[in-house]
């Protein structure tokens, strides 16, 4: 799932080398932290958060297929 987030983020941003995804696992869920360049933050979030919500939706689908819960935090 980490690779999925990196792939989506790198496709959107101007500086794909600065995309960083970290993973924090708890007993019932996985929290992914996405960091991008300051100038790319708007592209990742999108108008009214549409891109961010779409990324979260795809992540939730991937998590359901693996029978777990996943959360995406951007910032």
DRENFI-304901 format. One record per residue: residue number from 0; y, x, z of N, C-alpha, C, O in turn. Coordinates in nm, 4 decimals, padded with zeros to 6 digits. Atoms other than C-alpha are relative to their C-alpha. Layout:
N
<node k="NUM" n_c2="Y" n_c1="X" n_c3="Z" ca_c2="Y" ca_c1="X" ca_c3="Z" c_c2="Y" c_c1="X" c_c3="Z" o_c2="Y" o_c1="X" o_c3="Z"/>
...
***
This chain:
75
<node k="0" n_c2="-00.1184" n_c1="00.0816" n_c3="00.0000" ca_c2="00.0000" ca_c1="00.0000" ca_c3="00.0000" c_c2="00.1256" c_c1="00.0866" c_c3="00.0000" o_c2="00.2290" o_c1="00.0482" o_c3="-00.0548"/>
<node k="1" n_c2="-00.1129" n_c1="-00.0933" n_c3="00.0001" ca_c2="00.2283" ca_c1="00.2949" ca_c3="00.0610" c_c2="00.0344" c_c1="00.0417" c_c3="-00.1430" o_c2="00.1517" o_c1="00.0530" o_c3="-00.1786"/>
<node k="2" n_c2="-00.0209" n_c1="-00.0396" n_c3="00.1397" ca_c2="00.1817" ca_c1="00.3986" ca_c3="-00.3020" c_c2="00.0667" c_c1="-00.1118" c_c3="-00.0794" o_c2="00.1479" o_c1="-00.0857" o_c3="-00.1682"/>
<node k="3" n_c2="-00.0607" n_c1="00.1151" n_c3="00.0669" ca_c2="00.2749" ca_c1="00.0473" ca_c3="-00.4162" c_c2="00.1501" c_c1="-00.0046" c_c3="00.0262" o_c2="00.2287" o_c1="-00.0260" o_c3="-00.0661"/>
<node k="4" n_c2="-00.1419" n_c1="00.0011" n_c3="-00.0349" ca_c2="00.6065" ca_c1="00.0613" ca_c3="-00.2310" c_c2="00.0735" c_c1="00.1140" c_c3="-00.0688" o_c2="00.1820" o_c1="00.0944" o_c3="-00.1235"/>
<node k="5" n_c2="-00.0628" n_c1="-00.1146" n_c3="00.0672" ca_c2="00.6836" ca_c1="00.4093" ca_c3="-00.3641" c_c2="00.0161" c_c1="-00.0257" c_c3="-00.1491" o_c2="00.1207" o_c1="00.0052" o_c3="-00.2062"/>
<node k="6" n_c2="-00.0049" n_c1="00.0278" n_c3="00.1428" ca_c2="00.6034" ca_c1="00.3003" ca_c3="-00.7189" c_c2="00.1124" c_c1="-00.0977" c_c3="-00.0328" o_c2="00.1898" o_c1="-00.0744" o_c3="-00.1257"/>
<node k="7" n_c2="-00.1038" n_c1="00.0999" n_c3="00.0252" ca_c2="00.8289" ca_c1="-00.0056" ca_c3="-00.7018" c_c2="00.1389" c_c1="00.0588" c_c3="00.0216" o_c2="00.2292" o_c1="00.0365" o_c3="-00.0591"/>
<node k="8" n_c2="-00.1319" n_c1="-00.0558" n_c3="-00.0319" ca_c2="01.1169" ca_c1="00.1832" ca_c3="-00.5411" c_c2="00.0415" c_c1="00.1053" c_c3="-00.1019" o_c2="00.1567" o_c1="00.1068" o_c3="-00.1452"/>
<node k="9" n_c2="-00.0333" n_c1="-00.1050" n_c3="00.0967" ca_c2="01.1006" ca_c1="00.4810" ca_c3="-00.7785" c_c2="00.0369" c_c1="-00.0571" c_c3="-00.1366" o_c2="00.1141" o_c1="00.0043" o_c3="-00.2102"/>
<node k="10" n_c2="-00.0306" n_c1="00.0621" n_c3="00.1283" ca_c2="01.1140" ca_c1="00.2452" ca_c3="-01.0780" c_c2="00.1413" c_c1="-00.0572" c_c3="-00.0033" o_c2="00.1980" o_c1="-00.0740" o_c3="-00.1112"/>
<node k="11" n_c2="-00.1302" n_c1="00.0653" n_c3="-00.0068" ca_c2="01.4429" ca_c1="00.0929" ca_c3="-00.9593" c_c2="00.1156" c_c1="00.0981" c_c3="00.0151" o_c2="00.2212" o_c1="00.0792" o_c3="-00.0453"/>
<node k="12" n_c2="-00.1118" n_c1="-00.0852" n_c3="-00.0431" ca_c2="01.6515" ca_c1="00.3801" ca_c3="-00.8216" c_c2="00.0395" c_c1="00.1049" c_c3="-00.1036" o_c2="-00.0352" o_c1="00.1335" o_c3="-00.1971"/>
<node k="13" n_c2="-00.0489" n_c1="-00.1082" n_c3="00.0848" ca_c2="01.8593" ca_c1="00.6499" ca_c3="-00.9909" c_c2="-00.0533" c_c1="00.1356" c_c3="00.0447" o_c2="-00.0671" o_c1="00.2266" o_c3="-00.0371"/>
<node k="14" n_c2="00.0491" n_c1="-00.1264" n_c3="-00.0553" ca_c2="01.7268" ca_c1="00.9264" ca_c3="-00.7624" c_c2="-00.1396" c_c1="-00.0197" c_c3="00.0586" o_c2="-00.1546" o_c1="-00.0326" o_c3="00.1801"/>
<node k="15" n_c2="00.1359" n_c1="00.0276" n_c3="-00.0492" ca_c2="01.3490" ca_c1="00.8767" ca_c3="-00.7403" c_c2="-00.0559" c_c1="00.1084" c_c3="00.0918" o_c2="-00.1480" o_c1="00.0818" o_c3="00.1691"/>
<node k="16" n_c2="00.0495" n_c1="-00.1068" n_c3="-00.0870" ca_c2="01.2976" ca_c1="01.2135" ca_c3="-00.5686" c_c2="00.0384" c_c1="-00.0218" c_c3="00.1459" o_c2="-00.0219" o_c1="00.0378" o_c3="00.2352"/>
<node k="17" n_c2="-00.0461" n_c1="00.0248" n_c3="-00.1369" ca_c2="01.4807" ca_c1="01.0829" ca_c3="-00.2609" c_c2="-00.0670" c_c1="-00.1210" c_c3="00.0642" o_c2="-00.0338" o_c1="-00.1575" o_c3="00.1770"/>
<node k="18" n_c2="00.0737" n_c1="00.1137" n_c3="-00.0566" ca_c2="01.2468" ca_c1="00.7863" ca_c3="-00.2103" c_c2="-00.1003" c_c1="00.0538" c_c3="00.1009" o_c2="-00.1779" o_c1="00.1448" o_c3="00.0715"/>
<node k="19" n_c2="00.0909" n_c1="-00.0430" n_c3="-00.1062" ca_c2="01.0585" ca_c1="00.8252" ca_c3="00.1162" c_c2="-00.0555" c_c1="-00.1231" c_c3="00.0705" o_c2="00.0197" o_c1="-00.2095" o_c3="00.1158"/>
<node k="20" n_c2="00.0655" n_c1="00.1120" n_c3="-00.0674" ca_c2="00.8070" ca_c1="00.5835" ca_c3="00.2626" c_c2="-00.0833" c_c1="00.0559" c_c3="00.1147" o_c2="-00.1686" o_c1="00.1423" o_c3="00.0947"/>
<node k="21" n_c2="00.0800" n_c1="-00.0384" n_c3="-00.1156" ca_c2="00.6696" ca_c1="00.6274" ca_c3="00.6129" c_c2="-00.0749" c_c1="-00.1228" c_c3="00.0489" o_c2="-00.0353" o_c1="-00.2366" o_c3="00.0235"/>
<node k="22" n_c2="00.0919" n_c1="00.1067" n_c3="-00.0408" ca_c2="00.3960" ca_c1="00.4232" ca_c3="00.7719" c_c2="-00.0214" c_c1="00.0079" c_c3="00.1502" o_c2="-00.0500" o_c1="00.1146" o_c3="00.2046"/>
<node k="23" n_c2="00.0208" n_c1="00.0087" n_c3="-00.1443" ca_c2="00.3681" ca_c1="00.3087" ca_c3="01.1325" c_c2="-00.1029" c_c1="-00.1099" c_c3="00.0251" o_c2="-00.0803" o_c1="-00.2258" o_c3="-00.0094"/>
<node k="24" n_c2="00.1096" n_c1="00.0950" n_c3="-00.0162" ca_c2="00.0451" ca_c1="00.1397" ca_c3="01.2325" c_c2="-00.0116" c_c1="-00.0430" c_c3="00.1453" o_c2="-00.0183" o_c1="00.0403" o_c3="00.2356"/>
<node k="25" n_c2="00.0259" n_c1="00.0554" n_c3="-00.1322" ca_c2="00.0054" ca_c1="-00.0905" ca_c3="01.5315" c_c2="-00.1366" c_c1="-00.0675" c_c3="-00.0043" o_c2="-00.2064" o_c1="-00.0609" o_c3="-00.1055"/>
<node k="26" n_c2="00.1352" n_c1="00.0569" n_c3="-00.0043" ca_c2="-00.3038" ca_c1="-00.2783" ca_c3="01.6388" c_c2="-00.0192" c_c1="-00.1198" c_c3="-00.0915" o_c2="-00.1313" o_c1="-00.1467" o_c3="-00.1344"/>
<node k="27" n_c2="00.0180" n_c1="00.1187" n_c3="00.0835" ca_c2="-00.2334" ca_c1="-00.5899" ca_c3="01.4329" c_c2="00.0798" c_c1="00.0008" c_c3="-00.1297" o_c2="00.0684" o_c1="-00.0932" o_c3="-00.2084"/>
<node k="28" n_c2="-00.0792" n_c1="-00.0041" n_c3="00.1229" ca_c2="00.0064" ca_c1="-00.4815" ca_c3="01.1553" c_c2="00.0392" c_c1="00.1423" c_c3="-00.0353" o_c2="00.0271" o_c1="00.2341" o_c3="00.0458"/>
<node k="29" n_c2="-00.0497" n_c1="-00.1281" n_c3="00.0483" ca_c2="00.1429" ca_c1="-00.1949" ca_c3="00.9481" c_c2="00.1460" c_c1="-00.0196" c_c3="-00.0377" o_c2="00.1804" o_c1="-00.1133" o_c3="-00.1098"/>
<node k="30" n_c2="-00.1422" n_c1="00.0061" n_c3="00.0315" ca_c2="00.5167" ca_c1="-00.1319" ca_c3="00.9280" c_c2="00.0317" c_c1="00.1176" c_c3="-00.0917" o_c2="00.0062" o_c1="00.2331" o_c3="-00.0575"/>
<node k="31" n_c2="-00.0408" n_c1="-00.1017" n_c3="00.0957" ca_c2="00.6448" ca_c1="00.0566" ca_c3="00.6244" c_c2="00.1514" c_c1="00.0126" c_c3="00.0046" o_c2="00.2226" o_c1="-00.0877" o_c3="00.0007"/>
<node k="32" n_c2="-00.1433" n_c1="-00.0278" n_c3="-00.0013" ca_c2="00.9890" ca_c1="00.2205" ca_c3="00.6385" c_c2="00.0356" c_c1="00.0659" c_c3="-00.1326" o_c2="-00.0167" o_c1="00.1724" o_c3="-00.1652"/>
<node k="33" n_c2="-00.0424" n_c1="-00.0511" n_c3="00.1297" ca_c2="01.1552" ca_c1="00.2749" ca_c3="00.3001" c_c2="00.1399" c_c1="00.0580" c_c3="00.0124" o_c2="00.2328" o_c1="-00.0096" o_c3="00.0566"/>
<node k="34" n_c2="-00.1303" n_c1="-00.0659" n_c3="00.0003" ca_c2="01.4394" ca_c1="00.5253" ca_c3="00.2726" c_c2="00.0302" c_c1="00.0461" c_c3="-00.1418" o_c2="-00.0545" o_c1="00.1056" o_c3="-00.2084"/>
<node k="35" n_c2="-00.0459" n_c1="-00.0409" n_c3="00.1326" ca_c2="01.6371" ca_c1="00.5841" ca_c3="-00.0471" c_c2="00.1378" c_c1="00.0625" c_c3="00.0147" o_c2="00.1969" o_c1="00.0599" o_c3="00.1226"/>
<node k="36" n_c2="-00.1343" n_c1="-00.0575" n_c3="-00.0009" ca_c2="01.9598" ca_c1="00.7601" ca_c3="-00.1405" c_c2="00.1011" c_c1="-00.1107" c_c3="00.0301" o_c2="00.0797" o_c1="-00.2269" o_c3="-00.0043"/>
<node k="37" n_c2="-00.1030" n_c1="00.0963" n_c3="-00.0383" ca_c2="02.2730" ca_c1="00.5907" ca_c3="-00.0080" c_c2="00.0522" c_c1="-00.0789" c_c3="-00.1199" o_c2="00.0785" o_c1="-00.1987" o_c3="-00.1091"/>
<node k="38" n_c2="-00.0526" n_c1="00.0668" n_c3="00.1193" ca_c2="02.3928" ca_c1="00.5119" ca_c3="-00.3610" c_c2="-00.1016" c_c1="-00.0961" c_c3="-00.0625" o_c2="-00.0633" o_c1="-00.1829" o_c3="-00.1410"/>
<node k="39" n_c2="00.1046" n_c1="00.0868" n_c3="00.0551" ca_c2="02.0600" ca_c1="00.3427" ca_c3="-00.4456" c_c2="-00.0334" c_c1="-00.1190" c_c3="00.0897" o_c2="-00.1143" o_c1="-00.2040" o_c3="00.0525"/>
<node k="40" n_c2="00.0337" n_c1="00.1057" n_c3="-00.0951" ca_c2="02.0541" ca_c1="00.1119" ca_c3="-00.1443" c_c2="00.0250" c_c1="-00.1386" c_c3="-00.0588" o_c2="-00.0556" o_c1="-00.2294" o_c3="-00.0384"/>
<node k="41" n_c2="-00.0302" n_c1="00.1295" n_c3="00.0605" ca_c2="02.2178" ca_c1="-00.1736" ca_c3="-00.3350" c_c2="-00.1008" c_c1="-00.0414" c_c3="-00.1054" o_c2="-00.1313" o_c1="-00.1598" o_c3="-00.1198"/>
<node k="42" n_c2="00.0994" n_c1="00.0306" n_c3="00.1033" ca_c2="01.9659" ca_c1="-00.1489" ca_c3="-00.6170" c_c2="-00.1313" c_c1="-00.0446" c_c3="00.0620" o_c2="-00.1988" o_c1="-00.1326" o_c3="00.0085"/>
<node k="43" n_c2="00.1257" n_c1="00.0354" n_c3="-00.0655" ca_c2="01.6727" ca_c1="-00.1691" ca_c3="-00.3780" c_c2="00.0112" c_c1="-00.1373" c_c3="00.0666" o_c2="-00.0849" o_c1="-00.2143" o_c3="00.0668"/>
<node k="44" n_c2="-00.0179" n_c1="00.1296" n_c3="-00.0657" ca_c2="01.8171" ca_c1="-00.4662" ca_c3="-00.1901" c_c2="00.0209" c_c1="-00.1099" c_c3="-00.1032" o_c2="-00.0381" o_c1="-00.2173" o_c3="-00.0913"/>
<node k="45" n_c2="-00.0234" n_c1="00.0984" n_c3="00.1048" ca_c2="01.9433" ca_c1="-00.6500" ca_c3="-00.4981" c_c2="00.1003" c_c1="-00.1060" c_c3="00.0419" o_c2="00.1420" o_c1="-00.1113" o_c3="00.1576"/>
<node k="46" n_c2="-00.0946" n_c1="00.1069" n_c3="-00.0286" ca_c2="02.1764" ca_c1="-00.9468" ca_c3="-00.5219" c_c2="-00.0650" c_c1="-00.1012" c_c3="00.0935" o_c2="-00.1731" o_c1="-00.1534" o_c3="00.0662"/>
<node k="47" n_c2="00.0463" n_c1="00.0921" n_c3="-00.1038" ca_c2="02.1333" ca_c1="-01.1662" ca_c3="-00.2146" c_c2="-00.1393" c_c1="00.0369" c_c3="00.0514" o_c2="-00.2112" o_c1="-00.0495" o_c3="00.1015"/>
<node k="48" n_c2="00.1273" n_c1="-00.0463" n_c3="-00.0531" ca_c2="01.8284" ca_c1="-00.9568" ca_c3="-00.1218" c_c2="-00.1210" c_c1="-00.0376" c_c3="-00.0824" o_c2="-00.2334" o_c1="-00.0346" o_c3="-00.0322"/>
<node k="49" n_c2="00.1123" n_c1="00.0474" n_c3="00.0820" ca_c2="01.6160" ca_c1="-01.0769" ca_c3="-00.4112" c_c2="-00.1024" c_c1="00.1088" c_c3="-00.0288" o_c2="-00.2226" o_c1="00.0829" o_c3="-00.0235"/>
<node k="50" n_c2="00.0945" n_c1="-00.1101" n_c3="00.0286" ca_c2="01.4643" ca_c1="-00.7370" ca_c3="-00.4989" c_c2="-00.0801" c_c1="00.0332" c_c3="00.1260" o_c2="-00.2020" o_c1="00.0493" o_c3="00.1206"/>
<node k="51" n_c2="00.0676" n_c1="-00.0310" n_c3="-00.1260" ca_c2="01.3861" ca_c1="-00.6629" ca_c3="-00.1341" c_c2="-00.1024" c_c1="-00.1078" c_c3="00.0343" o_c2="-00.2132" o_c1="-00.0764" o_c3="00.0776"/>
<node k="52" n_c2="00.0949" n_c1="00.1083" n_c3="-00.0286" ca_c2="01.2249" ca_c1="-01.0048" ca_c3="-00.0900" c_c2="-00.1191" c_c1="00.0035" c_c3="-00.0942" o_c2="-00.2315" o_c1="-00.0245" o_c3="-00.0525"/>
<node k="53" n_c2="00.1110" n_c1="-00.0106" n_c3="00.0949" ca_c2="01.0174" ca_c1="-00.9572" ca_c3="-00.4043" c_c2="-00.0940" c_c1="00.1139" c_c3="00.0392" o_c2="-00.2160" o_c1="00.0996" o_c3="00.0312"/>
<node k="54" n_c2="00.0831" n_c1="-00.1124" n_c3="-00.0441" ca_c2="00.8968" ca_c1="-00.6186" ca_c3="-00.2789" c_c2="-00.0803" c_c1="-00.0393" c_c3="00.1233" o_c2="-00.1980" o_c1="-00.0049" o_c3="00.1343"/>
<node k="55" n_c2="00.0709" n_c1="00.0443" n_c3="-00.1208" ca_c2="00.8078" ca_c1="-00.7735" ca_c3="00.0575" c_c2="-00.1124" c_c1="-00.0973" c_c3="-00.0343" o_c2="-00.2195" o_c1="-00.0931" o_c3="00.0263"/>
<node k="56" n_c2="00.1027" n_c1="00.0954" n_c3="00.0403" ca_c2="00.6174" ca_c1="-01.0533" ca_c3="-00.1138" c_c2="-00.1213" c_c1="00.0707" c_c3="-00.0603" o_c2="-00.2354" o_c1="00.0386" o_c3="-00.0271"/>
<node k="57" n_c2="00.1112" n_c1="-00.0756" n_c3="00.0587" ca_c2="00.4101" ca_c1="-00.8110" ca_c3="-00.3212" c_c2="-00.0763" c_c1="00.0786" c_c3="00.1063" o_c2="-00.1987" o_c1="00.0896" o_c3="00.0998"/>
<node k="58" n_c2="00.0647" n_c1="-00.0730" n_c3="-00.1084" ca_c2="00.3408" ca_c1="-00.6051" ca_c3="-00.0095" c_c2="-00.0873" c_c1="-00.0938" c_c3="00.0836" o_c2="-00.1980" o_c1="-00.0567" o_c3="00.1228"/>
<node k="59" n_c2="00.0785" n_c1="00.0963" n_c3="-00.0777" ca_c2="00.2233" ca_c1="-00.9150" ca_c3="00.1790" c_c2="-00.1269" c_c1="-00.0402" c_c3="-00.0735" o_c2="-00.2322" o_c1="-00.0563" o_c3="-00.0117"/>
<node k="60" n_c2="00.1187" n_c1="00.0327" n_c3="00.0788" ca_c2="-00.0129" ca_c1="-01.0043" ca_c3="-00.1049" c_c2="-00.1027" c_c1="00.1122" c_c3="00.0084" o_c2="-00.2219" o_c1="00.0869" o_c3="00.0264"/>
<node k="61" n_c2="00.0914" n_c1="-00.1144" n_c3="-00.0098" ca_c2="-00.1606" ca_c1="-00.6538" ca_c3="-00.0997" c_c2="-00.0613" c_c1="00.0078" c_c3="00.1398" o_c2="-00.1785" o_c1="00.0425" o_c3="00.1543"/>
<node k="62" n_c2="00.0507" n_c1="-00.0049" n_c3="-00.1372" ca_c2="-00.1946" ca_c1="-00.6729" ca_c3="00.2792" c_c2="-00.1037" c_c1="-00.1101" c_c3="00.0237" o_c2="-00.2048" o_c1="-00.0869" o_c3="00.0900"/>
<node k="63" n_c2="00.0956" n_c1="00.1096" n_c3="-00.0158" ca_c2="-00.3694" ca_c1="-01.0105" ca_c3="00.2654" c_c2="-00.1332" c_c1="00.0350" c_c3="-00.0648" o_c2="-00.2395" o_c1="00.0025" o_c3="-00.0120"/>
<node k="64" n_c2="00.1250" n_c1="-00.0401" n_c3="00.0673" ca_c2="-00.6210" ca_c1="-00.8694" ca_c3="00.0191" c_c2="-00.0781" c_c1="00.0995" c_c3="00.0841" o_c2="-00.2002" o_c1="00.1083" o_c3="00.0714"/>
<node k="65" n_c2="00.0667" n_c1="-00.0967" n_c3="-00.0890" ca_c2="-00.6976" ca_c1="-00.5982" ca_c3="00.2778" c_c2="-00.0194" c_c1="-00.0554" c_c3="00.1400" o_c2="-00.0602" o_c1="00.0164" o_c3="00.2313"/>
<node k="66" n_c2="00.0190" n_c1="00.0708" n_c3="-00.1264" ca_c2="-00.7064" ca_c1="-00.8531" ca_c3="00.5601" c_c2="00.0785" c_c1="00.0636" c_c3="00.1147" o_c2="00.0242" o_c1="00.0878" o_c3="00.2226"/>
<node k="67" n_c2="-00.0895" n_c1="-00.0531" n_c3="-00.1020" ca_c2="-00.4117" ca_c1="-00.7101" ca_c3="00.7522" c_c2="00.1385" c_c1="-00.0577" c_c3="-00.0221" o_c2="00.1585" o_c1="-00.1356" o_c3="-00.1153"/>
<node k="68" n_c2="-00.1393" n_c1="00.0422" n_c3="00.0152" ca_c2="-00.0390" ca_c1="-00.7739" ca_c3="00.7979" c_c2="00.0842" c_c1="00.1238" c_c3="-00.0250" o_c2="00.0573" o_c1="00.2311" o_c3="00.0291"/>
<node k="69" n_c2="-00.0887" n_c1="-00.1118" n_c3="00.0313" ca_c2="00.2369" ca_c1="-00.5547" ca_c3="00.6584" c_c2="00.1446" c_c1="-00.0468" c_c3="-00.0027" o_c2="00.1751" o_c1="-00.1580" o_c3="-00.0460"/>
<node k="70" n_c2="-00.1434" n_c1="00.0277" n_c3="-00.0034" ca_c2="00.6125" ca_c1="-00.5425" ca_c3="00.7060" c_c2="00.0714" c_c1="00.1146" c_c3="-00.0690" o_c2="00.0352" o_c1="00.2309" o_c3="-00.0511"/>
<node k="71" n_c2="-00.0804" n_c1="-00.1011" n_c3="00.0676" ca_c2="00.8665" ca_c1="-00.3597" ca_c3="00.4901" c_c2="00.1405" c_c1="-00.0006" c_c3="00.0593" o_c2="00.2090" o_c1="-00.1029" o_c3="00.0591"/>
<node k="72" n_c2="-00.1354" n_c1="-00.0177" n_c3="-00.0512" ca_c2="01.1840" ca_c1="-00.2271" ca_c3="00.6511" c_c2="00.0725" c_c1="00.0960" c_c3="-00.0925" o_c2="00.0216" o_c1="00.2036" o_c3="-00.1239"/>
<node k="73" n_c2="-00.0791" n_c1="-00.0822" n_c3="00.0921" ca_c2="01.4541" ca_c1="-00.0879" ca_c3="00.4232" c_c2="00.1221" c_c1="00.0506" c_c3="00.0741" o_c2="00.1923" o_c1="-00.0261" o_c3="00.1399"/>
<node k="74" n_c2="-00.1193" n_c1="-00.0517" n_c3="-00.0645" ca_c2="01.7205" ca_c1="00.1448" ca_c3="00.5507" c_c2="-00.0116" c_c1="00.1416" c_c3="00.0447" o_c2="00.0831" o_c1="00.1966" o_c3="00.1008"/>
***
